[in-house]
């Protein structure tokens, strides 16, 4: 196991010929894929890791300089694929990892054959002619709450982001969220919610599927539709689910979408 991959708690399972790389979103770690991974393992070689700041090694992997931009997370992804000599992979990114993969694919198109984004957003703030879902005051209040009492904020944030009355998913999200050091979680949240990589989406030339639930407090439908309009040749799959974590709360719906976008020719 290579140095960065090992530090990021890297895991390889499955035995298929094609490689699928799965990357989680904010507040979770790679265990968020537990209901999806068996299906993938039966068909592919599956690579996962914890994002910087997440998982049991999060305090050691997070670098305030490197990860002050989501480009730093994309650099991590590229480094890991290079270390593992992976090319032409099938990539699945949830939430922030969707656009992390988009940046990496634009930088190194040789690494990616297909891209799947679940609940991804290139910009969370509203802008002229663009609905991101949040106003600046919303984010200021979110950051202040995180800084004041991280545990209390997380206890309220978890049910909202899960988006359905699934106590097991809420408890699991709380477990991985509270595993993060509070100051690191706040710093990463600022990086994510203040990012604007719409220009990346308009230049992306990798076959892309956008998977979106019908109701998501973090990523409104307007964002998924914007991505679909602006990523050339993309496919939008609206699944019969709610919340920001459908791979945890509605895995069957996600698997039906993955069956179409991963097993059909590009």
Secondary structure, DSSP 8 states (H G I E B T S, - for coil): --HHHHHTT-EEE---SSEEEEE--TT--GGGGHHHHHHHHTTSEEEE---TT-STTHHHH--TTGGGSHHHHHHHHHHHHHHTT--SEEEEEETHHHHHHHHHHHH-GGGEEEEEEES--SB-B-BTTB--SB-HHHHHHHHHHHHH-HHHHHHHHHHHHH-SS-HHHHHHHHHHHHHS-HHHHHHHHHHHHT-B-HHHHHH--SEEEEEEEEE-SSS-HHHHHHHHHHSTT-EEEEEEEESS-HHHH-HHHHHHHHHHHHHS--
